[in-house]
Amino acid sequence: MDKVDALRTSDLLKALDDSQLASLAGIAKERALNPGDTLITAGDKGALAMYVILEGKVEVSRKGKTLSVLGPGQHIGEMALLAPDDTPRSADVTAVEPTRVLQLASWDLFPFLDTNPAVSRAIIAELARRLILADERLTALLATES
């Protein structure tokens, strides 16, 4: 999957047009991971980048428990990147097979967001969707405990 296609399939960025995607792809850097390589460590502060998976798979885990396995087109790390500087990363992210990711560094992404409000709106919509899902899961969990 090439950079633009990976960005296009990301829920976070799917609302963007081709020129916006191409511009974003232009500031993204590729990074290769081997199985077992750690991309993100839970508790780390000062997130400097988010990632979109080009190929391969990563495991997202917290305290040794797998939360999800993500593959091409999916994104990781945007919540800590957009949060205040001292917000710790919420999970570990480790490659489970040979993996290539696009890295969107904060010093490249933030100026891009300033000049592309549609991207900011897409990110806000995705984060709101995740918050709604988390609220629904919490409500269901609390209902089973009563």
C-alpha positions as CSV (number, residue, x, y, z in Angstrom):
1,M,0.0,0.0,0.0
2,D,1.5,3.4,-0.9
3,K,1.4,6.4,1.4
4,V,-1.7,8.1,-0.1
5,D,-3.7,4.9,-0.2
6,A,-2.8,4.2,3.4
7,L,-3.8,7.6,4.5
8,R,-7.0,7.4,2.5
9,T,-8.1,4.2,4.2
10,S,-7.5,5.6,7.7
11,D,-10.7,6.4,9.5
12,L,-9.0,9.5,10.8
13,L,-8.2,10.8,7.4
14,K,-10.8,9.3,5.0
15,A,-12.7,12.6,4.6
16,L,-9.7,14.3,3.0
17,D,-9.5,15.0,-0.8
18,D,-6.6,13.7,-3.0
19,S,-4.6,17.0,-2.8
20,Q,-4.8,17.0,1.0
21,L,-3.8,13.4,1.2
22,A,-0.9,14.0,-1.1
23,S,0.2,16.9,1.0
24,L,0.0,14.9,4.1
25,A,1.9,12.0,2.5
26,G,4.6,14.5,1.6
27,I,5.3,15.3,5.2
28,A,5.1,11.6,6.4
29,K,8.2,9.5,6.9
30,E,8.4,5.8,6.5
31,R,9.6,3.6,9.3
32,A,10.3,-0.2,9.2
33,L,9.7,-2.5,12.2
34,N,10.7,-6.1,12.7
35,P,8.6,-8.5,14.8
36,G,9.0,-7.6,18.4
37,D,10.1,-4.0,17.8
38,T,8.3,-1.5,20.1
39,L,6.8,1.5,18.3
40,I,5.1,3.1,21.4
41,T,5.7,2.4,25.1
42,A,2.9,2.9,27.6
43,G,3.6,5.7,30.1
44,D,6.0,7.6,27.8
45,K,5.3,11.3,27.9
46,G,5.8,13.9,25.3
47,A,4.4,12.1,22.2
48,L,6.2,13.3,19.1
49,A,4.4,11.4,16.4
50,M,1.4,9.4,15.3
51,Y,1.5,6.5,12.8
52,V,-0.5,5.0,10.0
53,I,0.2,1.4,9.1
54,L,1.3,0.8,5.5
55,E,1.8,-3.0,5.8
56,G,2.1,-5.6,8.5
57,K,0.5,-5.7,11.9
58,V,1.0,-4.3,15.3
59,E,-0.4,-5.4,18.7
60,V,-1.8,-2.7,21.0
61,S,-1.6,-3.9,24.7
62,R,-1.8,-2.6,28.2
63,K,-0.2,-4.3,31.1
64,G,0.4,-7.4,29.0
65,K,-3.2,-7.7,27.8
66,T,-3.9,-7.4,24.1
67,L,-6.4,-4.7,23.3
68,S,-6.3,-5.0,19.5
69,V,-4.2,-6.0,16.5
70,L,-4.1,-3.3,13.8
71,G,-3.1,-3.5,10.2
72,P,-2.8,-1.5,7.0
73,G,-4.6,1.8,6.9
74,Q,-5.2,1.9,10.6
75,H,-3.7,4.6,12.8
76,I,-2.0,4.7,16.2
77,G,-0.8,7.4,18.6
78,E,-3.0,10.3,17.7
79,M,-4.6,10.7,21.1
80,A,-1.3,11.2,23.0
81,L,0.0,13.4,20.1
82,L,-2.9,15.8,20.4
83,A,-3.1,15.8,24.2
84,P,-1.0,18.1,26.4
85,D,2.7,17.4,26.4
86,D,2.8,15.6,29.7
87,T,0.0,13.1,28.8
88,P,1.5,9.6,28.9
89,R,1.0,7.1,26.1
90,S,-1.9,4.8,27.0
91,A,-0.7,1.5,25.6
92,D,2.3,-0.4,24.3
93,V,2.4,-0.9,20.5
94,T,4.6,-3.7,19.2
95,A,5.1,-5.1,15.7
96,V,3.9,-8.7,15.4
97,E,5.3,-9.2,11.9
98,P,7.5,-7.2,9.5
99,T,5.7,-3.8,9.4
100,R,6.0,-0.4,7.7
101,V,4.4,2.6,9.1
102,L,4.0,6.3,8.1
103,Q,5.2,8.6,10.9
104,L,3.5,12.0,11.2
105,A,5.7,14.0,13.5
106,S,4.1,16.8,15.6
107,W,6.4,19.5,14.1
108,D,5.2,18.6,10.6
109,L,1.6,17.7,11.4
110,F,0.6,20.8,13.5
111,P,1.5,23.4,10.9
112,F,-0.4,21.2,8.3
113,L,-3.4,21.1,10.6
114,D,-3.3,24.9,11.0
115,T,-3.6,25.3,7.2
116,N,-6.0,22.4,6.6
117,P,-9.0,22.7,8.9
118,A,-10.8,19.8,7.2
119,V,-8.1,17.5,8.6
120,S,-8.6,18.9,12.1
121,R,-12.4,18.3,11.8
122,A,-11.8,14.7,10.6
123,I,-9.5,14.0,13.6
124,I,-12.1,15.6,16.0
125,A,-14.9,13.4,14.5
126,E,-12.8,10.2,14.9
127,L,-11.9,11.0,18.5
128,A,-15.5,11.8,19.3
129,R,-16.5,8.4,17.7
130,R,-14.0,6.7,19.9
131,L,-15.3,8.5,23.0
132,I,-18.8,7.4,22.2
133,L,-17.8,3.8,21.8
134,A,-15.8,3.9,25.1
135,D,-18.8,5.3,26.8
136,E,-21.0,2.6,25.4
137,R,-18.6,-0.1,26.5
138,L,-18.3,1.3,30.0
139,T,-22.1,1.5,30.3
140,A,-22.4,-2.1,29.2
141,L,-19.7,-3.2,31.6
142,L,-21.4,-1.4,34.5
143,A,-24.7,-2.9,33.6
144,T,-23.3,-6.5,33.8
145,E,-21.8,-5.7,37.3
146,S,-25.2,-4.6,38.7
